[in-house]
């Protein structure tokens, strides 16, 4: 993931049109050469990464299915669509343009989701900025009510956040493994 993140600054240096073409081309190549990713990782990093690449590309991939890949692809594409909508209809500024580019870069991760959703960790950093952008796009009308567009964006993002919370924390036993021990094994709270 470290080396994958290093491609983001280079991606952001490109113009938007080039970013779109690279995203489409990278997505197609990523799915076409999906079975070669582990070989590429092992050839670049040698024996140092064999156990990790075996874990991600073999052990964890054993539980993968097409429905999981489709779910995570829709999960990520919906965020891209939301940021596109905000840029076109609510708030088009330099930060949002960069965030749109980061979301496009994140699309390149979708072929990795066919192995395991653990690869969504790379996109979760961008997800935080998406939440900030949604909050910044909130417009109050003169009578102190949200506009219909803003209310729609907030509703979609709230549904998305709740679905993400369910998938990342509740569905895969994350609460029991990560949160409960804080309260159960805490000397101050006993």
TORKOL-4160 file (C-alpha; in steps of 0.2 Angstrom, whole numbers, padded with zeros to 4 digits, m for minus):
190
<pt num="1" X="0000" Y="0000" Z="0000"/>
<pt num="2" X="0014" Y="0012" Z="0004"/>
<pt num="3" X="0021" Y="0011" Z="m0014"/>
<pt num="4" X="0003" Y="0012" Z="m0021"/>
<pt num="5" X="0001" Y="0029" Z="m0011"/>
<pt num="6" X="0017" Y="0035" Z="m0019"/>
<pt num="7" X="0007" Y="0035" Z="m0036"/>
<pt num="8" X="m0006" Y="0047" Z="m0029"/>
<pt num="9" X="0005" Y="0063" Z="m0030"/>
<pt num="10" X="0010" Y="0059" Z="m0048"/>
<pt num="11" X="m0008" Y="0056" Z="m0052"/>
<pt num="12" X="m0013" Y="0073" Z="m0045"/>
<pt num="13" X="0000" Y="0082" Z="m0056"/>
<pt num="14" X="m0009" Y="0076" Z="m0072"/>
<pt num="15" X="m0023" Y="0086" Z="m0080"/>
<pt num="16" X="m0041" Y="0080" Z="m0077"/>
<pt num="17" X="m0043" Y="0073" Z="m0094"/>
<pt num="18" X="m0027" Y="0062" Z="m0093"/>
<pt num="19" X="m0033" Y="0056" Z="m0075"/>
<pt num="20" X="m0049" Y="0050" Z="m0083"/>
<pt num="21" X="m0040" Y="0040" Z="m0097"/>
<pt num="22" X="m0028" Y="0033" Z="m0084"/>
<pt num="23" X="m0042" Y="0028" Z="m0073"/>
<pt num="24" X="m0051" Y="0019" Z="m0086"/>
<pt num="25" X="m0036" Y="0011" Z="m0094"/>
<pt num="26" X="m0029" Y="0006" Z="m0076"/>
<pt num="27" X="m0046" Y="m0002" Z="m0072"/>
<pt num="28" X="m0047" Y="m0012" Z="m0087"/>
<pt num="29" X="m0028" Y="m0018" Z="m0086"/>
<pt num="30" X="m0031" Y="m0021" Z="m0067"/>
<pt num="31" X="m0045" Y="m0033" Z="m0070"/>
<pt num="32" X="m0036" Y="m0041" Z="m0086"/>
<pt num="33" X="m0020" Y="m0044" Z="m0076"/>
<pt num="34" X="m0028" Y="m0048" Z="m0059"/>
<pt num="35" X="m0020" Y="m0065" Z="m0058"/>
<pt num="36" X="m0002" Y="m0057" Z="m0061"/>
<pt num="37" X="m0003" Y="m0045" Z="m0047"/>
<pt num="38" X="0005" Y="m0057" Z="m0034"/>
<pt num="39" X="0019" Y="m0061" Z="m0046"/>
<pt num="40" X="0022" Y="m0043" Z="m0049"/>
<pt num="41" X="0023" Y="m0039" Z="m0030"/>
<pt num="42" X="0034" Y="m0054" Z="m0027"/>
<pt num="43" X="0046" Y="m0049" Z="m0041"/>
<pt num="44" X="0047" Y="m0031" Z="m0035"/>
<pt num="45" X="0049" Y="m0035" Z="m0017"/>
<pt num="46" X="0057" Y="m0052" Z="m0017"/>
<pt num="47" X="0056" Y="m0064" Z="m0003"/>
<pt num="48" X="0053" Y="m0050" Z="0010"/>
<pt num="49" X="0035" Y="m0049" Z="0005"/>
<pt num="50" X="0031" Y="m0067" Z="0001"/>
<pt num="51" X="0021" Y="m0070" Z="0017"/>
<pt num="52" X="0011" Y="m0054" Z="0015"/>
<pt num="53" X="0007" Y="m0057" Z="m0003"/>
<pt num="54" X="0002" Y="m0075" Z="0000"/>
<pt num="55" X="m0010" Y="m0069" Z="0014"/>
<pt num="56" X="m0018" Y="m0055" Z="0004"/>
<pt num="57" X="m0018" Y="m0064" Z="m0013"/>
<pt num="58" X="m0021" Y="m0082" Z="m0008"/>
<pt num="59" X="m0028" Y="m0084" Z="0009"/>
<pt num="60" X="m0039" Y="m0069" Z="0011"/>
<pt num="61" X="m0044" Y="m0071" Z="m0008"/>
<pt num="62" X="m0051" Y="m0088" Z="m0004"/>
<pt num="63" X="m0066" Y="m0080" Z="0003"/>
<pt num="64" X="m0069" Y="m0067" Z="m0011"/>
<pt num="65" X="m0083" Y="m0068" Z="m0023"/>
<pt num="66" X="m0090" Y="m0058" Z="m0038"/>
<pt num="67" X="m0104" Y="m0051" Z="m0027"/>
<pt num="68" X="m0091" Y="m0044" Z="m0015"/>
<pt num="69" X="m0082" Y="m0036" Z="m0029"/>
<pt num="70" X="m0097" Y="m0028" Z="m0036"/>
<pt num="71" X="m0103" Y="m0022" Z="m0019"/>
<pt num="72" X="m0086" Y="m0014" Z="m0015"/>
<pt num="73" X="m0085" Y="m0006" Z="m0033"/>
<pt num="74" X="m0102" Y="0001" Z="m0031"/>
<pt num="75" X="m0097" Y="0007" Z="m0014"/>
<pt num="76" X="m0083" Y="0017" Z="m0021"/>
<pt num="77" X="m0091" Y="0023" Z="m0037"/>
<pt num="78" X="m0105" Y="0030" Z="m0027"/>
<pt num="79" X="m0093" Y="0041" Z="m0018"/>
<pt num="80" X="m0085" Y="0047" Z="m0034"/>
<pt num="81" X="m0103" Y="0051" Z="m0041"/>
<pt num="82" X="m0107" Y="0061" Z="m0025"/>
<pt num="83" X="m0091" Y="0071" Z="m0026"/>
<pt num="84" X="m0094" Y="0074" Z="m0045"/>
<pt num="85" X="m0112" Y="0080" Z="m0041"/>
<pt num="86" X="m0105" Y="0092" Z="m0028"/>
<pt num="87" X="m0092" Y="0099" Z="m0040"/>
<pt num="88" X="m0105" Y="0102" Z="m0053"/>
<pt num="89" X="m0120" Y="0108" Z="m0043"/>
<pt num="90" X="m0115" Y="0114" Z="m0026"/>
<pt num="91" X="m0097" Y="0119" Z="m0023"/>
<pt num="92" X="m0084" Y="0119" Z="m0036"/>
<pt num="93" X="m0067" Y="0125" Z="m0029"/>
<pt num="94" X="m0049" Y="0119" Z="m0030"/>
<pt num="95" X="m0050" Y="0107" Z="m0015"/>
<pt num="96" X="m0065" Y="0098" Z="m0022"/>
<pt num="97" X="m0056" Y="0097" Z="m0039"/>
<pt num="98" X="m0041" Y="0089" Z="m0030"/>
<pt num="99" X="m0053" Y="0078" Z="m0021"/>
<pt num="100" X="m0062" Y="0072" Z="m0037"/>
<pt num="101" X="m0045" Y="0068" Z="m0043"/>
<pt num="102" X="m0041" Y="0058" Z="m0028"/>
<pt num="103" X="m0058" Y="0048" Z="m0030"/>
<pt num="104" X="m0053" Y="0045" Z="m0048"/>
<pt num="105" X="m0036" Y="0038" Z="m0042"/>
<pt num="106" X="m0046" Y="0027" Z="m0029"/>
<pt num="107" X="m0055" Y="0019" Z="m0044"/>
<pt num="108" X="m0039" Y="0010" Z="m0048"/>
<pt num="109" X="m0040" Y="0000" Z="m0032"/>
<pt num="110" X="m0056" Y="m0009" Z="m0037"/>
<pt num="111" X="m0047" Y="m0023" Z="m0045"/>
<pt num="112" X="m0039" Y="m0027" Z="m0029"/>
<pt num="113" X="m0056" Y="m0028" Z="m0020"/>
<pt num="114" X="m0058" Y="m0044" Z="m0030"/>
<pt num="115" X="m0045" Y="m0052" Z="m0018"/>
<pt num="116" X="m0052" Y="m0045" Z="m0002"/>
<pt num="117" X="m0060" Y="m0029" Z="0005"/>
<pt num="118" X="m0044" Y="m0026" Z="0016"/>
<pt num="119" X="m0038" Y="m0016" Z="0001"/>
<pt num="120" X="m0052" Y="m0003" Z="0005"/>
<pt num="121" X="m0040" Y="0004" Z="0018"/>
<pt num="122" X="m0031" Y="0014" Z="0005"/>
<pt num="123" X="m0047" Y="0023" Z="0000"/>
<pt num="124" X="m0053" Y="0026" Z="0018"/>
<pt num="125" X="m0041" Y="0040" Z="0019"/>
<pt num="126" X="m0050" Y="0049" Z="0004"/>
<pt num="127" X="m0066" Y="0044" Z="0012"/>
<pt num="128" X="m0063" Y="0056" Z="0027"/>
<pt num="129" X="m0060" Y="0071" Z="0014"/>
<pt num="130" X="m0076" Y="0066" Z="0006"/>
<pt num="131" X="m0086" Y="0068" Z="0022"/>
<pt num="132" X="m0078" Y="0085" Z="0024"/>
<pt num="133" X="m0083" Y="0090" Z="0007"/>
<pt num="134" X="m0101" Y="0085" Z="0010"/>
<pt num="135" X="m0101" Y="0095" Z="0026"/>
<pt num="136" X="m0093" Y="0110" Z="0017"/>
<pt num="137" X="m0106" Y="0109" Z="0003"/>
<pt num="138" X="m0121" Y="0112" Z="0015"/>
<pt num="139" X="m0130" Y="0127" Z="0011"/>
<pt num="140" X="m0144" Y="0135" Z="0022"/>
<pt num="141" X="m0158" Y="0144" Z="0014"/>
<pt num="142" X="m0163" Y="0161" Z="0021"/>
<pt num="143" X="m0176" Y="0153" Z="0031"/>
<pt num="144" X="m0163" Y="0142" Z="0040"/>
<pt num="145" X="m0168" Y="0126" Z="0031"/>
<pt num="146" X="m0156" Y="0116" Z="0020"/>
<pt num="147" X="m0159" Y="0117" Z="0001"/>
<pt num="148" X="m0166" Y="0101" Z="m0007"/>
<pt num="149" X="m0150" Y="0097" Z="m0016"/>
<pt num="150" X="m0140" Y="0099" Z="0001"/>
<pt num="151" X="m0152" Y="0088" Z="0010"/>
<pt num="152" X="m0151" Y="0075" Z="m0004"/>
<pt num="153" X="m0132" Y="0075" Z="m0003"/>
<pt num="154" X="m0132" Y="0074" Z="0016"/>
<pt num="155" X="m0145" Y="0059" Z="0016"/>
<pt num="156" X="m0135" Y="0049" Z="0003"/>
<pt num="157" X="m0118" Y="0052" Z="0013"/>
<pt num="158" X="m0127" Y="0047" Z="0029"/>
<pt num="159" X="m0133" Y="0031" Z="0021"/>
<pt num="160" X="m0116" Y="0028" Z="0014"/>
<pt num="161" X="m0108" Y="0031" Z="0031"/>
<pt num="162" X="m0120" Y="0019" Z="0040"/>
<pt num="163" X="m0117" Y="0006" Z="0027"/>
<pt num="164" X="m0098" Y="0008" Z="0029"/>
<pt num="165" X="m0099" Y="0007" Z="0048"/>
<pt num="166" X="m0109" Y="m0009" Z="0046"/>
<pt num="167" X="m0098" Y="m0017" Z="0034"/>
<pt num="168" X="m0081" Y="m0012" Z="0042"/>
<pt num="169" X="m0086" Y="m0013" Z="0060"/>
<pt num="170" X="m0102" Y="m0023" Z="0064"/>
<pt num="171" X="m0103" Y="m0036" Z="0050"/>
<pt num="172" X="m0085" Y="m0042" Z="0052"/>
<pt num="173" X="m0084" Y="m0043" Z="0071"/>
<pt num="174" X="m0073" Y="m0027" Z="0072"/>
<pt num="175" X="m0083" Y="m0020" Z="0087"/>
<pt num="176" X="m0080" Y="m0036" Z="0097"/>
<pt num="177" X="m0062" Y="m0037" Z="0093"/>
<pt num="178" X="m0057" Y="m0018" Z="0093"/>
<pt num="179" X="m0069" Y="m0008" Z="0104"/>
<pt num="180" X="m0075" Y="m0020" Z="0117"/>
<pt num="181" X="m0058" Y="m0024" Z="0124"/>
<pt num="182" X="m0056" Y="m0006" Z="0127"/>
<pt num="183" X="m0070" Y="m0006" Z="0140"/>
<pt num="184" X="m0067" Y="m0024" Z="0146"/>
<pt num="185" X="m0049" Y="m0024" Z="0149"/>
<pt num="186" X="m0047" Y="m0007" Z="0155"/>
<pt num="187" X="m0040" Y="m0005" Z="0172"/>
<pt num="188" X="m0048" Y="0013" Z="0174"/>
<pt num="189" X="m0065" Y="0007" Z="0169"/>
<pt num="190" X="m0066" Y="m0009" Z="0180"/>
